Amino acid sequence: MLQLQAKPVVEEIQSKTAEKTKAFTAKHGRKPKLTVVLVGENPASVIYTRKKGETAMKLGMESEIIAFPWSATPEQVRATIDRLNGDANVDGILIQRPLPPSFKEEEVLYWVSPEKDVDAFHPINAGRLMLGLPSFQPCTPAGVMEILRHYKINPSGKLACVIGRSSIVGKPMAALLLQANATVLHTHSKTPDLKAICRQADLVVAAIGKPEAIDASYIKEGAVVIDVGINRTESGKVVGDVAYDDVAQKCSAITPVPGGVGPMTIAILLQNTIWAAEQREAQKVSR
């Protein structure tokens, strides 16, 4: 059984991103800039936001965090996003989730300009992804594809089962696998006889949001298993959506939790940021 560790994949992506960032800075006389907007002091969000900033700076980028109290209104945050959209020195903008209940996600999706939407949440970017057009790719699903590429696991011709239908992971994950010529079974919590469907798959991507919900009875002998879930048990242990010890005895390859898909997200985010910077500068030249 092959353990699909993120570390070598992250190092490879960061090395390429750092090279591109250095070249961009030398050519344009400024560093690519990522701005993260944080509302409230959710502990996980605060830690994650800080990691994004630290990694961006390590790769030679400029990083900015704009923090609002949990009591901030959508109008206040929207005004700041509008300002950032118009700032020529800001290349990527990310609105850290979760947001307070007063924020309507169906409205927030439109706030960041598509060309600065390095999270790939804007409907224009989501639509371009579904159509197979050049666009930012959502960080977690794109990270999964990079893991598969690094470990030479080709989805082409394989039967892939995606468990979960969120707009952040499940839906774009299915789209990316289809683009890679996999045959995709897209399942979710309402899928009848999920176990029987999942057991057919050569490649399983679990993004269901339930700790250790997928055990060996869901997995075909020799399948590749990608665990997107990050859950904390009552004892404080971090586990995925897959019962690792059980499934590892049956599959041919599996991502661990922690240390699997999770670390890929920031690597892809910063890859998107340098791409955004390059695209924006290229558009200036073409005008």
Order of alpha helices (4+ residues) and beta strands (2+ residues): beta-alpha-beta-alpha-beta-alpha-beta-alpha-alpha-alpha-beta-alpha-beta-alpha-beta-beta-beta-beta-alpha-beta-alpha
